[in-house]
């Protein structure tokens, strides 16, 4: 079977999922979201419908150490393909993205089949200057960095107005003269597939052909069978919208503080006295800013992880309470209340993660 290679492009622009040619060794190396094409290091294919394999190094996407993390980024690396239950952190599916109103959004979420509520996301840039590819709980708002398009190799190269022969060559070194790309060398490991999927694999050319997150043929992950070293957060409901930390990530940068301050002024100084109708976003930003401003004046810096978790949960609860008060004083349809509360959680997290030097 001839593999169909494609680029995984963020819906935010032409940033694409890539390994770095300079990564030595490639095994366990961090995967990035880069603005430039890295040749074969930026090309991927679906293997047995659930593995995403890189063309340059023949390694597959993997959750680093197979664990979901709360207080630091859950990083994505590439690793040798595993078998059986050990492969659960290497298996992926996609699903359609919808907003809080059920409207379809561009692109698809790429979710871990170990826990399909966690999806590929763009994290902060590290010392390479590139944004890290990470795993993060799915969002329904401000989720541009969690949505992806699968662009066939030929189409991508055509868009770049360059021929395949002009593309940057895969990285080579003395210890690895050429990366293996003959996929026939890799046996069919992992979960058993149904006959219908196995037969259709022989002639498919659609880069989106793979296991759906809801597919009955996908490997079923049992929370009860996890070891204590596995993801303790899988399937967890985070109280009051509390989410794992995403340090300096793209999604958390969001609107500038000045935008929050303006919404706060409009809602608290003008609209409440006049009974004006405000947008869901303005109410959420105003409630988050009011809470953040009070919190910055009254609180001290948390000194350890447990205190930080407690502080984040507390400030999120306060922001929801403030938003509920605003909803009681403004003309907002009852059907929109939950949307405002969800947005308030998101904006409160954004403000809470602001540097201590930021001025309310």
Secondary structure, DSSP 8 states (H G I E B T S, - for coil): -----EEEEETTSS-EEE--TT-SS-TT-B-EEESS--GGGG-EEEETTTEEEETTT--EEEEGGG---SSS-EEEEEE----GGGGGGG-EEEEEEE-TT--EEEEEEEEETTEEEEEEEEEEE-TTSSEEEEEEE--SSS-GGG-EEEEEHHHHHHHTT--GGGS-----BTTBSS----GGGS---SS---HHHHHHTTT---TT-S-BTT-TTS----GGG--TTS-TTTT---GGG-----TT-HHHH-S-HHHHHHHHHIIIIIIHHHT----HHHHHHHHHHHHHHHHHHH-----SHHHHHHHHHHHHHHHHHHHHHHHHHS---GGGHHHHHHHHHHHHHHHHTS-TT---
